[in-house]
């Protein structure tokens, strides 16, 4: 069953954050993930206005998301985000077709 990693990111240093953005795509791909949505201008329909960057990544399973996040490669890349952004990451499992 697919799983989705949802990131909400407040970018504080765009120049430094670009290094993180350049480092992560091959790591995501290695763990069978793909970006399915990203926006720096989300539309809020209810609740407090969302102004953070929103990214949704799809992986084949929750296990693959965990492998990606805890991998040595991503842990190293994550250091590039330090001081450049404050992020929140959550994982939700997809709904089985049928």
C-alpha positions as CSV (number, residue, x, y, z in Angstrom):
1,X,0.0,0.0,0.0
2,X,1.5,3.4,-0.9
3,X,2.6,5.8,1.8
4,X,2.9,9.6,1.6
5,X,5.5,11.7,3.3
6,X,4.1,15.2,3.8
7,X,6.6,18.0,4.5
8,X,5.7,21.5,5.7
9,X,8.7,23.7,5.6
10,X,9.4,27.2,6.7
11,X,12.5,28.3,4.6
12,X,14.6,30.8,6.5
13,X,17.7,30.8,4.2
14,X,16.8,30.1,0.6
15,X,20.4,30.0,-0.6
16,X,21.4,27.3,1.9
17,X,18.1,25.4,1.4
18,X,19.0,25.0,-2.3
19,X,21.9,22.8,-1.3
20,X,19.4,20.5,0.5
21,X,17.1,20.5,-2.6
22,X,19.9,19.5,-4.9
23,X,21.0,16.7,-2.6
24,X,17.7,14.9,-1.9
25,X,16.2,13.8,-5.3
26,X,18.6,11.0,-5.9
27,X,18.1,9.7,-2.4
28,X,14.3,9.8,-2.7
29,X,14.6,7.9,-6.0
30,X,17.0,5.3,-4.5
31,X,14.2,4.4,-1.9
32,X,11.6,4.2,-4.7
33,X,10.0,7.6,-3.8
34,X,8.8,10.3,-6.1
35,X,7.5,13.8,-5.6
36,X,3.8,14.1,-6.5
37,X,3.2,17.7,-5.2
38,X,5.1,20.7,-4.1
39,X,4.0,24.3,-3.6
40,X,5.4,27.5,-2.1
41,X,1.9,29.0,-2.4
42,X,-0.6,26.6,-0.9
43,X,-4.3,27.6,-0.8
44,X,-5.9,27.5,2.7
45,X,-9.6,26.6,2.7
46,X,-10.0,26.2,6.5
47,X,-7.9,26.9,9.5
48,X,-4.9,29.2,9.9
49,X,-3.4,30.3,6.7
50,X,-0.6,28.0,5.5
51,X,2.4,29.9,4.3
52,X,5.0,27.1,4.4
53,X,6.4,25.1,1.4
54,X,4.4,21.9,1.1
55,X,5.9,18.8,-0.4
56,X,4.2,15.4,-0.8
57,X,6.4,12.4,-1.7
58,X,4.9,9.0,-2.6
59,X,6.7,5.7,-1.6
60,X,5.5,2.2,-2.2
61,X,5.2,1.4,1.6
62,X,5.6,3.0,5.0
63,X,8.7,0.8,5.4
64,X,10.3,2.5,2.4
65,X,9.6,5.9,3.8
66,X,11.3,4.8,7.1
67,X,14.3,3.4,5.1
68,X,14.6,6.6,3.2
69,X,14.4,8.9,6.3
70,X,16.7,6.8,8.4
71,X,19.2,6.1,5.6
72,X,22.8,7.4,6.1
73,X,22.4,9.3,2.8
74,X,19.4,11.3,3.9
75,X,20.7,11.9,7.4
76,X,23.8,13.5,5.8
77,X,21.6,15.5,3.4
78,X,19.3,16.6,6.2
79,X,22.3,18.5,7.7
80,X,22.2,20.8,4.7
81,X,18.7,21.9,5.9
82,X,19.9,22.9,9.4
83,X,19.8,26.6,9.8
84,X,18.1,27.0,6.4
85,X,14.6,25.7,7.2
86,X,12.3,24.5,9.9
87,X,10.4,21.5,8.8
88,X,7.6,19.2,9.9
89,X,7.4,15.7,8.3
90,X,4.5,13.3,8.7
91,X,3.7,10.0,7.0
92,X,0.3,8.7,6.1
93,X,-0.6,5.4,4.6
94,X,-2.6,5.4,1.4
95,X,-6.0,3.8,1.0
96,X,-6.2,0.4,-0.8
97,X,-7.9,0.5,-4.1
98,X,-11.1,-1.4,-4.3
